[in-house]
Amino acid sequence: MATYALMIDNEYCTGCHTCEIACRNELDLPMGQWGIKLLEMGPWRKMDGSWEGKYVPVPTTYCTLCEDRVAAGGVPACQLHCLADAIEYGTVEELAGRMAERGAQCSIFLP
């Protein structure tokens, strides 16, 4: 039996918070609770004088990978609404292959 997960490409996340809102609405969570939470790191000044910052969406213990949506043939709400197309859903094996192609900015999350 396959194990499913989310792959998040942090290089492309723009920090729009759409994944948080879509997830909260899908799971009917109250304010202050998240199925996925966007962490913001930075900004910080690099040695060359430029600035850098990162956004890192992290699924929480409330994440169910939208099992009802997926069972009905859809994809998780966070992936569907991600404006940067930075979130993918699939089997761990599929996502590991995609992650190897994309590089070190990707993370795989299991609920």
MOVENPE-V695978 format. One record per helix or strand. SS is the DSSP state (hx for helix, st for strand). FROM is the first residue (numbers start at 1). LEN is the number of residues. If there is no record, write none. Layout:
BEGIN
ss->[SS/SS]
from->[FROM/FROM]
len->[LEN/LEN]
END
This chain:
BEGIN
ss->[st/hx/st/st/hx/hx/st/hx/st]
from->[4/18/36/51/67/77/87/92/106]
len->[6/10/10/9/5/5/5/11/4]
END
